Amino acid sequence: MELLTRLADFWPHAVAALTLLLAGLTSAHAILHKRDTRATVLWIGFICLLPLLGPVLYLLLGINRVRRKAQSLRGAAARVQVPAPPDTIVSRVLPRQVDHLEHLADAIGRIVQRPLLPGNTVEPLVNGDAAYPAMLAAIHQAAKTIVLSTYIFDNDRNGRRFVEALGAAVARGVQVRVLIDAAGARYSVPSILAALHHARVPVGRFLPTMAPTRMMSMNLRNHRKIMVVDGRTGFAGGMNLREGNLVAQNPRHPVRDLHFRIMGPVVAQLQESFANDWLFATGESLAGPDWFPPLDPQGAVLVRSIPDGPDEDFEKLRWTILAALSCARDSVTIVTPYFLPDPTLVASLNLAALRGLRVRILLPEHSNIRFVDWASHALWWQLLERGCEIWLSPPPFDHSKIMLLDGYWSLIGSGNWDTRSLRLNFEFDLECYSADLAASLESIVQSKFQTARQVFQEEMDRRAIAIKLRDGVTRLLSPFL
């Protein structure tokens, strides 16, 4: 009886001590690891005002396990690295009128830790109507190797054409490797995987999320789109393998998009990125001259790849964009399907406009994700009030991703302007220095602006209060959209 009395007197003190210990440890963790002071103060407030529950919420929701998970997963496999040629001395190759871009090239070099390579061609391919025939022709002409990485590979007529071409390449002795994101593989039912297996095409899935050991990695998606044939001809951009991209054929759900055919020394960087993803997904290392042949100059475009992901490549794309906005002198043009920039990116865009640059942002009138549209609407006023221009392109949905700077620099690839691309997905982009390429892309973009309409602050102010509240509440979820 006396023991029970002592225990009854002791347990409140034990709970109090545990509460103080947890509050102290979690508060210290927030102070040491949170970069945003506001987030730190908010979490410490939760921890102090909600005894026990606050520390538990912080342990569950406040620690960035996404990046830690990606680093542990990717760190389990060695990386493929090919000998890189020396970095280009940019001051020797850039025209005098864009010599300010030397600083941008130097900054991105330090961010990415990859050389900027001369001697490349970068050819825009508009929609699947131009991209898919070029890709299929390259597959049919392949003599030694083919690698293909994509987020979505639909089991439709277009997807089956690719399966047939890849299967024929395997039959004639070409080494083929296909990597599909595990989540993207489920966009069509049944999946294309069975058809690829039937055609004896070696295929890997990137992070299958149904595996019990991989459930924590369900947000870590491989959003890259890369194809390399014989180690010499590359294709990259934002285009998935879907029948909807064949816009000229009037599909049920048309999607406009942009892809690129690339030749020259930078193709080795495309191949290296695929080889690392393949090694991680399957354990097989791709090496040797069949996969990495010597590459001669093919054109005049300076190009560097920018692999981005929640691992050792964390936020490289975001830092690249910030560097570009800080170096721009005349104009910035952005085309993206999803636009949910963080406060730092919003401030950088506004500062560019306040410095006198023309900042144009072209978005779809309606994307394929309604919640993203609502969340995006909620932040437009922050840009419009500082002089940025927002334009909306009419249907069909435009999935293109382009950033143009000062008529010379361009950023192309798979990355969107949202948290998912800039912090969670594995992305692959290319920075290019070329007046001719920039002019070609500007022509493509200008044709989009001709049918687009500009949004003004008055229009956003006239929205009903219920609509503003809906958009504002949805914006709170923007880190997860």
C-alpha positions in Angstrom: 0.0 0.0 0.0 2.8 2.3 0.9 4.6 1.5 -2.4 1.4 2.4 -4.4 1.2 5.7 -2.5 4.8 6.5 -3.4 4.2 5.6 -7.0 1.1 7.8 -7.1 3.2 10.7 -5.7 6.1 10.0 -8.1 4.5 9.5 -11.6 3.4 13.2 -12.0 7.0 14.3 -11.4 8.2 11.6 -13.9 5.7 12.8 -16.6 6.7 16.5 -15.9 10.4 15.6 -16.3 9.7 13.6 -19.5 7.7 16.5 -20.9 10.5 19.0 -20.1 13.1 16.7 -21.6 11.2 16.1 -24.9 10.4 19.8 -25.2 14.0 20.7 -24.6 15.4 18.2 -27.1 12.9 18.9 -29.9 13.2 22.7 -29.4 17.0 22.3 -29.7 16.6 20.3 -32.8 14.4 22.9 -34.4 16.8 25.7 -33.5 19.8 23.8 -34.9 18.2 22.5 -38.1 15.3 24.7 -39.2 16.5 27.3 -41.8 13.3 29.5 -41.7 13.2 31.5 -38.5 9.4 31.7 -38.7 9.1 28.0 -38.9 11.4 27.6 -35.9 9.4 30.0 -33.8 6.1 28.3 -34.8 7.4 24.8 -34.0 8.8 25.9 -30.6 5.4 27.5 -29.9 3.7 24.2 -30.6 6.2 22.3 -28.5 5.8 24.6 -25.5 2.0 25.1 -25.7 1.1 21.5 -26.3 2.9 19.4 -23.7 3.9 15.9 -25.1 1.7 16.4 -28.1 3.8 19.2 -29.5 7.1 17.3 -29.4 5.3 14.2 -30.9 3.9 16.4 -33.8 7.4 17.8 -34.4 9.0 14.4 -34.5 6.3 13.2 -37.0 6.0 16.2 -39.2 8.7 18.7 -38.5 11.8 16.7 -39.5 12.7 16.6 -43.2 13.0 12.8 -43.5 12.3 13.0 -47.3 15.8 14.2 -48.0 17.4 11.9 -45.4 15.5 9.0 -47.0 16.7 9.9 -50.5 20.3 10.2 -49.3 20.3 6.9 -47.6 18.7 5.1 -50.6 21.0 6.7 -53.2 24.0 6.3 -51.0 23.6 2.5 -51.0 25.0 2.3 -54.5 28.2 3.7 -55.9 27.9 6.5 -58.5 28.8 6.2 -62.2 31.3 8.9 -63.1 32.9 9.3 -66.5 36.0 11.4 -67.1 34.9 14.9 -67.8 36.7 17.2 -70.3 37.9 20.5 -68.9 35.4 23.2 -68.2 35.0 25.9 -70.8 36.6 29.3 -70.2 33.4 31.2 -70.8 35.0 34.6 -71.3 36.6 33.3 -74.5 33.4 32.1 -76.2 30.6 34.5 -75.1 30.0 37.6 -77.2 30.7 41.0 -75.5 27.1 41.9 -75.3 26.3 39.0 -73.0 29.6 39.0 -71.0 27.5 39.4 -67.8 26.5 35.7 -68.3 30.1 34.7 -67.4 29.1 35.3 -63.7 26.1 33.0 -64.2 28.1 30.3 -65.8 30.7 30.4 -63.0 27.9 30.3 -60.3 26.1 27.4 -61.9 29.4 25.6 -62.3 30.0 25.8 -58.5 26.4 24.8 -57.9 26.3 21.7 -60.2 30.0 20.7 -60.1 29.8 19.7 -63.8 31.7 21.2 -66.7 30.0 23.5 -69.3 30.7 21.9 -72.6 31.0 23.5 -76.1 30.3 21.9 -79.5 26.7 20.7 -79.1 23.5 20.9 -81.1 20.1 21.3 -79.3 17.1 20.9 -81.6 13.6 21.7 -80.3 10.9 19.2 -81.1 7.4 20.5 -80.7 4.9 18.1 -79.4 4.9 14.3 -79.8 4.2 14.9 -83.5 7.9 15.9 -84.0 9.5 14.2 -81.0 8.2 10.7 -81.2 9.1 10.1 -84.9 12.6 11.4 -84.2 13.0 9.2 -81.2 11.6 6.1 -83.0 13.9 6.7 -86.0 16.9 6.9 -83.6 15.8 3.6 -82.0 15.5 1.9 -85.4 19.0 3.1 -86.4 20.6 2.1 -83.1 23.6 -0.2 -83.5 24.9 -0.8 -80.0 23.0 0.7 -77.1 19.8 2.4 -76.1 18.8 3.8 -72.8 15.4 5.3 -72.0 14.2 6.9 -68.8 10.7 8.3 -68.4 8.2 9.1 -65.7 5.1 8.0 -67.7 5.1 5.3 -70.3 1.5 4.7 -71.3 0.1 1.4 -72.6 -1.6 3.0 -75.6 -0.9 3.0 -79.4 2.0 5.3 -79.1 3.5 3.3 -76.2 3.2 0.1 -78.1 5.0 1.6 -81.0 8.0 2.3 -78.7 7.8 -1.3 -77.3 7.8 -2.7 -80.8 10.8 -0.6 -81.8 12.7 -1.4 -78.6 11.9 -5.1 -78.9 13.2 -5.1 -82.5 16.4 -3.4 -81.3 16.9 -6.2 -78.7 16.3 -8.8 -81.4 19.1 -7.5 -83.6 21.5 -7.5 -80.7 21.3 -3.9 -79.4 21.8 -3.5 -75.6 18.6 -1.8 -74.4 17.8 -0.5 -70.9 14.4 1.1 -70.0 13.8 2.7 -66.6 10.2 3.8 -65.7 9.2 5.5 -62.5 7.1 3.0 -60.4 4.3 5.5 -59.8 4.3 6.7 -63.5 4.1 3.1 -64.7 0.6 2.9 -63.1 -0.9 5.8 -65.1 -2.3 3.3 -67.6 -4.0 -0.1 -66.8 -2.7 -2.6 -67.6 0.8 -1.2 -67.2 3.2 -1.2 -70.2 5.6 -3.4 -68.1 4.1 -6.7 -69.3 4.5 -5.7 -73.0 8.1 -4.7 -72.4 8.9 -8.0 -70.7 7.2 -9.9 -73.5 9.4 -8.1 -76.0 12.4 -9.1 -73.9 13.3 -5.5 -73.2 15.3 -5.1 -69.9 13.2 -2.8 -67.8 13.6 -1.4 -64.3 11.2 0.4 -62.0 12.4 3.4 -60.0 11.4 3.1 -56.3 8.4 0.7 -56.3 6.3 2.3 -53.6 4.3 -0.8 -52.7 7.3 -2.6 -51.2 7.1 -2.3 -47.4 10.7 -1.0 -47.2 10.0 1.7 -49.7 6.7 3.2 -48.4 8.6 6.2 -46.8 9.9 7.0 -50.3 6.6 7.4 -52.1 7.2 11.1 -52.7 10.6 10.5 -54.3 9.7 10.1 -57.9 12.0 10.0 -60.9 10.6 12.7 -63.2 13.5 12.6 -65.7 12.9 12.1 -69.4 16.2 10.9 -71.1 16.9 8.8 -74.1 20.4 8.1 -75.5 21.2 6.0 -78.6 24.6 4.6 -79.1 26.0 7.0 -76.5 25.9 9.8 -79.2 22.3 11.0 -79.8 20.4 12.2 -76.9 16.8 13.3 -76.2 15.7 15.1 -73.2 13.0 17.6 -72.1 9.6 17.4 -70.4 7.7 15.0 -72.6 6.3 11.7 -71.3 5.4 8.8 -73.6 1.7 9.3 -74.1 -0.6 9.3 -77.0 -2.0 12.7 -75.9 1.2 14.4 -77.0 0.3 13.6 -80.6 -1.7 16.9 -80.8 -2.0 16.9 -84.6 -3.9 13.6 -84.4 -6.6 15.1 -82.2 -6.3 12.8 -79.2 -9.0 12.7 -76.5 -6.8 14.5 -74.0 -4.3 16.6 -76.0 -1.1 17.9 -74.3 1.3 20.3 -75.8 4.9 19.8 -74.9 8.5 20.3 -75.9 11.4 17.9 -76.2 14.9 18.2 -77.6 17.3 16.2 -79.7 20.9 16.7 -78.5 24.2 15.8 -80.0 27.8 16.6 -78.9 29.9 16.1 -75.8 27.1 16.9 -73.4 25.4 13.6 -74.3 27.8 11.9 -72.0 26.2 13.8 -69.1 22.8 12.5 -70.2 24.2 9.0 -70.3 25.9 9.4 -66.9 22.6 10.5 -65.3 20.7 7.5 -66.7 23.5 5.1 -65.7 23.4 6.3 -62.1 19.6 5.9 -61.9 19.9 2.5 -63.5 22.6 1.4 -61.1 20.4 2.5 -58.1 17.3 0.9 -59.4 18.8 -2.4 -60.7 22.3 -2.8 -59.3 23.7 -3.1 -62.8 26.6 -0.8 -63.8 26.8 0.5 -67.4 30.4 1.2 -68.4 32.6 0.9 -71.4 32.9 2.4 -74.9 29.5 1.0 -76.1 27.8 3.1 -73.4 30.3 6.0 -73.3 32.0 6.4 -76.7 34.3 9.4 -77.5 32.2 12.4 -78.6 33.2 14.9 -81.2 31.8 18.5 -81.5 28.6 18.7 -83.4 27.5 22.3 -83.1 28.1 25.7 -81.4 25.9 25.5 -78.3 27.4 25.6 -74.8 25.5 23.1 -72.6 25.6 21.8 -69.1 23.3 19.3 -67.5 21.7 20.0 -64.1 20.6 16.8 -62.4 18.4 17.7 -59.4 16.9 15.5 -56.6 16.4 15.2 -52.8 19.8 13.5 -52.4 23.3 14.9 -53.1 21.8 17.0 -55.9 19.4 18.7 -53.5 18.1 22.1 -54.7 20.6 22.5 -57.6 17.8 23.5 -60.0 16.4 26.0 -57.5 19.8 27.6 -57.0 20.3 27.7 -60.8 17.1 29.6 -61.2 18.0 32.0 -58.4 21.4 32.6 -60.0 19.8 33.3 -63.4 17.3 35.8 -62.0 20.1 37.6 -60.2 22.3 37.9 -63.3 19.6 38.9 -65.8 19.8 42.3 -67.3 17.1 42.7 -69.9 14.3 40.1 -69.8 13.1 36.9 -68.2 10.5 34.6 -69.8 9.2 31.6 -68.0 6.9 28.9 -69.4 5.8 26.2 -66.9 2.7 24.0 -66.4 2.8 24.3 -62.6 3.7 27.5 -60.8 4.0 27.4 -57.0 7.3 29.2 -56.3 8.5 29.6 -52.7 8.8 33.1 -51.1 12.5 33.4 -52.1 11.7 32.7 -55.8 8.8 35.1 -55.6 11.1 37.8 -54.2 13.7 37.2 -56.9 11.2 37.5 -59.6 9.8 40.7 -58.1 13.3 42.1 -57.7 14.1 41.4 -61.4 10.9 43.3 -62.4 11.8 46.2 -60.0 15.3 46.4 -61.6 13.5 47.2 -64.9 13.5 43.8 -66.6 10.5 42.5 -68.4 9.4 39.4 -66.5 6.8 37.3 -68.3 5.3 34.1 -66.9 3.2 31.9 -69.2 1.0 29.4 -67.6 -1.9 27.2 -68.8 -5.4 28.7 -68.3 -6.3 25.3 -66.9 -3.7 22.7 -65.9 -4.5 19.0 -65.4 -4.4 19.4 -61.6 -7.2 21.8 -60.5 -5.8 22.1 -56.9 -2.5 23.4 -58.3 -4.3 26.0 -60.3 -6.2 27.2 -57.2 -3.0 27.4 -55.1 -1.2 29.2 -57.8 -3.9 31.8 -58.2 -3.5 32.7 -54.5 0.0 34.0 -55.0 -0.3 35.8 -58.3 -1.0 39.2 -56.6 2.4 39.1 -55.0 4.0 39.2 -58.5 1.5 41.4 -60.3 1.9 44.2 -57.7 5.6 44.4 -58.5 5.3 44.5 -62.2 5.7 40.9 -63.3 3.4 39.8 -66.2 1.3 36.7 -66.0 -0.2 35.3 -69.1 -2.6 32.3 -69.6 -2.5 30.0 -72.6 -5.8 28.5 -73.8 -6.4 24.7 -74.1 -5.0 22.3 -74.9 -3.0 22.0 -71.8 0.6 23.1 -72.3 3.2 21.0 -70.4 6.2 22.8 -71.8 9.0 24.0 -69.5 11.3 26.8 -70.7 13.2 29.7 -69.1 14.8 32.3 -71.3 17.2 35.1 -70.3 18.5 38.1 -72.2 18.1 36.5 -75.6 21.0 34.1 -75.1 20.6 31.8 -72.1 17.9 29.1 -71.9 16.9 26.4 -69.3 15.1 23.4 -70.6 14.2 20.0 -69.2 11.8 18.3 -66.9 11.7 20.6 -63.8 8.5 22.6 -62.9 8.3 25.7 -60.7 6.8 23.9 -57.7 7.9 22.2 -54.5 7.6 18.7 -55.9 10.1 19.4 -58.7 12.4 21.7 -56.7 12.6 19.6 -53.5 11.2 16.1 -54.0 11.5 14.8 -57.6 14.6 13.6 -59.4 14.7 16.0 -62.3 17.0 16.6 -65.3 17.5 20.0 -67.0 20.0 21.6 -69.3 21.4 25.2 -69.3 22.3 26.4 -72.8 24.2 29.4 -74.0 23.4 30.2 -77.7 21.7 33.2 -79.4 20.4 30.9 -82.2 18.8 28.4 -79.8 17.4 31.2 -77.7 15.9 32.8 -80.8 14.4 29.5 -81.9 12.8 29.0 -78.4 11.7 32.6 -78.3 9.8 32.0 -81.6 8.1 29.0 -80.2 7.2 30.9 -77.0 6.0 33.9 -78.9 3.5 31.8 -80.8 2.1 30.7 -77.5 1.8 34.4 -76.3 -0.1 35.3 -79.5 -3.0 33.1 -78.3 -2.6 33.8 -74.6 -4.3 36.5 -72.5 -2.7 38.7 -69.9 -3.9 38.7 -66.3 -4.2 42.0 -64.4 -4.4 42.8 -60.7 -8.0 44.1 -61.2 -9.2 40.7 -62.4 -7.7 39.0 -59.3 -9.3 41.6 -57.0 -12.7 41.0 -58.6 -12.8 37.4 -57.6 -15.6 36.4 -55.1 -14.4 36.2 -51.5 -15.4 32.5 -51.5 -13.0 31.9 -54.5 -10.2 33.8 -52.8 -10.7 31.7 -49.6 -10.7 28.5 -51.6 -7.5 29.4 -53.3 -5.8 30.7 -50.1 -6.7 27.5 -48.2 -5.4 25.3 -51.1 -2.2 27.3 -51.1 -1.5 26.2 -47.6 -1.1 22.7 -49.1 1.3 23.9 -51.8 4.3 22.0 -50.3 2.4 18.8 -50.9 0.9 19.5 -54.4 
